[in-house]
Amino acid sequence: MKDLFSAHSKLYQQARPTYPHSLIHSLVKQLNGFACAWDCGAGSGQLTQLIAPYFQQVVATDLSQNQLDQAPVFANVQYLQQAAEHPIFPDQYFDLITVAQAIHWFDFEKFYAEVRRTLKADGIFAVIGYGLIQLDDTDLNQRIDQLYHHTLKGFWDAERRYIDELYQTIPFPFEEISMPQFQIELSWTGPQLWDYLNTWSAVKHYQDQQHKSPLLSLEGLLQQQQSIGVTFPILLRVGRLAASE
């Protein structure tokens, strides 16, 4: 698993979008128990804080301690620094295991072996993420599309393709559950969008290699405080252990 976000942990926590409650409610309806959940690759707790109210205990893990240090504190949430592929949990321990915007960084085979080991027989495994941002401002949306597909081409990590493919091409050796479609809908100012773009891993790679920001052409435009309608398509794969497991 890669750690690309420790250096910008505070910005990541402040600028990344959160998930709609409708998604959480739909996921919770699939559960048979609410004793313990594992949010793996939790980062700064964007999803952790949404599932915490439903469980007696939540364990949130991430490779980055800097990220976990930015996460909100809850009495029933324990944050642990550990790799997704090497958890320290007992067998058949969790009612729910979630991975939000992180599965593409994992070693699928090793991680899924741990999911099968630690998930209860009637538990639920959910892979969640969000795709490329869409803006209601047509001109600005075209600029962001140009940035993503052309300026930053060659600077995205290879794993990013799984997001571009909407998580439909990740291995998913579980009995899949049909779920509704969701999207994140927000109203951001220009500076909020600016902060979000600065959390992109490809922006960091570009800056490190080119010694300048790929966002310079957008800076003046995004320092304006105008309201911008923002949507993200939600990527979702939900499943149970196969009957033979």
Secondary structure by P-SEA (a helix, b strand, c coil): cccccccaaaaaaacbbbbbaaaaaaaaaaccccccccccccccccccccccccccbbbbbcccaaaaaabbbbccbbbbbccccccccccccccbbbbcccccccaaaaaaaaaaacccccbbbbbbbccbbbbcaaaaaaaaaaaaccccccccccccccccccccccccccbbbbbbbbbbbbcccaaaaaaaaaacaaaaaaaaacccccccccccccccccbbbbbbbbbbbbbcccccc
